[in-house]
Amino acid sequence: MTRVGRDFGNTMQKEAVPAVAADVSFATNKFPNYKIGANNRIMEPKEDPKIPSMKDIVAKETAQLIEQQKRLSVRDLASKFEKGLAAATKLSEEAKLREAVSLEKHVLLKKLRDALESLRGRVAGRNKDDVDEAISMVEALALQLTQGEGELLQEKAEVKRLANFLKQATEDAKKLVEEERAFARVEIENAKAAVQRVEEALQEQERIARNSGSQNLENLMKEVQEARRIRMLHQPSKVMDMEHELRALRVQLAQKSMYSLQLQKEVYFNLSFKSLYPFLSFGYPHPGARTAKLEMSKRREGNNSCSYELDGSETLGSYLRIIPCSDRAPVLSECSVQWYRISPEGGKKELISGATKSIYALEPYDVGRNLVADIILDDQRFAVTTTGPIDPAPGLGNYVEALVRKSETEFNVVVTQVNGKDNHSNFVHVLHVGKMRIKLCKGRITKAKESYSSSMQLCGVRGGGNAAAQALFWQVRKGLSFVLAFESERERNAAIMLARRFAFDCNIMLAGPGDRASHGT
């Protein structure tokens, strides 16, 4: 086959080639990139397989839509169909554009073939053969273009069918959406009606509850009262403590009555002593003479102590106060005071360390002992004593026995002093009295914690006013001590007795400064 050489334009006469008509329009501004294959067939270059055609894209999306139709929502399905319809419309427009371009190609090829025919009659020899070859190539190109037009028509028909299908599917989807919306509206109305019925039922129930609430409240109050009554019968309470106190007061009243009778007898003997004086002066004996002499000697011995007396109940939980009983008594603020315990074994006086005030709060260690207070001013010395041993607090023993059964008991306290210095904070602390140790906490913070030991001291506050009966002194260890105020005298004494009981179980004698605790405490 003869190929066209590079000097083809030099051998042809310029005036022999007619100009292209001005009404011809070209689809592109460059010549198509064709390749000549076997049998002089013009072959178009293969497109990049990575970029699919619009037809393949539409077909793929249609297949995906059909495949996912069952698991897509109605709204998503309608959106997919609308996208497919838009793609089909775009493909139809591209087909129309390609049809116009194909028509322009036919016109161009026809004019090119006419020009080559006119050129073939003017040339001869080798150039004529080249012109014939060019004419055959143009005819082959026209044939291929005709085939492409057939395929284009077929694609156009397929795209039109696909567009109609997508349009119908879109309409069906819209109808389905409308049906689903209507169904949703019905469901919403049903739900609203159900909610309204529930609200009406709740209102009816509230109305019934309000009507029956007063009766239920009365029944509940009766149950609470019954529960309180049962609790009072089975647990220590303030009512039981009051009953014990009443019993103790009755006993004390009986003792005071006997004491008053004795005083009346003494007064009778004193009055009768004057009438016995003539008999005594002449040496005649009288039955009441000896008794009168003894009474006079007792009064002479008690002349030094008659200037002061003790005021207060001689029962655990109270406090004793020294008060003057005559105008000749010295002022207590100018005197020094010291309290003592009189041991029941032998009557030995035991000094109470730190008890140097005119007021002394009784503590559990004083129970069963007599107390004596010495008032000293220069060379004068006065002494006041209790009428008898200190009595225990009514019901306190049973309360402590109930607390002993617990592994740990909590008491609400306020720290008034730390290491002898006043603490102005009024935060409530919790004192934990356990079987093995004592712990003081403020919320979750542990202020002090110590096991029972010989260096620990615990006793009531000795002096300091009326509130001393509700406070205790606790030396945790050397260098750390607290003064704790309790809610009541009962709680304070119970804490002291409970701690000493647990310390005794650990072979520790827990007492105050200077005290010599015995096993019987």
Disulfide bonds with the S-S distance in Angstrom:
none
